[in-house]
């Protein structure tokens, strides 16, 4: 498995309600049920405009195939900033909801 971190900083100031709406729309319309994606965390600091998305994918190759140069252009147009993408091999994941440890 692979964990992907995407960090970004927007210049535009958003309200909490705007951020929640954008993230809910993205979760429901893009990521919910997406094959090979186990989870995604949407994180954002309203005060600084700094965002962090954390993805857990089946593999690094699948994640890299998703985050194409075209995706990066789309992201920059949508948020007006660059997405900084980092890939990690996921060694294990603790899931307390399922009372399970999943090995990468």
C-alpha positions in Angstrom: 0.0 0.0 0.0 1.0 3.6 -0.3 0.3 6.8 1.6 0.2 10.1 -0.4 0.5 13.5 1.3 -0.6 16.5 -0.7 0.2 19.9 0.9 -0.9 23.2 -0.4 -1.5 26.8 0.6 -4.3 28.9 -0.8 -4.1 32.7 -1.2 -7.9 32.9 -1.2 -9.5 33.1 2.3 -12.3 30.6 2.8 -14.8 30.3 5.6 -15.2 27.1 7.5 -18.5 26.5 5.8 -17.0 27.0 2.3 -14.3 24.5 3.0 -16.7 21.9 4.4 -18.9 22.2 1.3 -16.0 21.9 -1.1 -14.6 18.8 0.8 -18.0 17.2 1.0 -18.6 17.7 -2.7 -15.2 16.2 -3.5 -15.7 13.3 -1.1 -19.1 12.4 -2.5 -18.5 13.1 -6.2 -14.9 12.1 -6.7 -13.5 9.9 -4.0 -16.4 7.9 -2.5 -16.2 4.4 -4.0 -13.1 5.2 -6.1 -11.3 1.8 -6.9 -8.0 1.2 -5.1 -8.5 4.2 -2.7 -8.9 3.0 0.9 -9.3 6.3 2.6 -8.7 10.1 2.3 -8.4 12.6 5.0 -9.3 16.3 4.2 -7.4 18.7 6.5 -7.4 22.5 6.3 -6.3 25.4 8.5 -8.8 28.3 8.0 -6.4 30.8 9.5 -3.3 30.1 7.4 -5.0 28.6 4.2 -2.8 25.5 4.5 -4.3 22.3 3.4 -3.3 18.7 3.7 -4.8 15.6 2.1 -3.8 12.2 3.2 -4.6 9.2 0.9 -4.2 5.5 1.4 -4.0 3.7 -1.9 -3.5 0.0 -2.9 -0.1 0.8 -4.4 2.3 3.7 -5.2 1.9 2.9 -8.9 -1.9 3.3 -8.7 -1.5 6.6 -6.8 1.0 7.9 -9.3 -1.3 7.0 -12.1 -4.1 9.1 -10.5 -2.0 12.2 -9.8 -1.1 13.0 -13.3 0.3 16.3 -14.7 -3.2 17.0 -15.9 -4.5 16.5 -12.3 -1.9 19.0 -11.1 -3.1 21.6 -13.6 -6.7 21.0 -12.6 -5.8 21.4 -8.9 -3.9 24.6 -9.6 -6.8 26.1 -11.6 -9.3 25.1 -8.9 -7.4 26.4 -5.8 -5.0 28.8 -7.3 -1.9 27.1 -5.8 0.5 24.2 -6.4 -0.1 20.8 -4.9 3.1 19.4 -3.4 2.8 15.6 -3.6 4.9 13.1 -1.6 4.6 9.3 -1.8 5.4 6.9 1.0 5.3 3.1 1.2 2.8 2.2 3.9 4.3 -0.4 6.2 1.2 -0.9 8.3 -2.0 0.8 9.2 -3.8 0.6 12.5 -7.5 0.7 12.1 -9.1 1.0 15.6 -12.7 1.1 14.1 -12.1 -2.4 12.7 -9.8 -3.4 15.6 -7.2 -4.4 13.0 -3.7 -3.9 11.9 -3.2 -4.0 8.1 0.2 -4.8 6.7 1.2 -2.9 3.6 
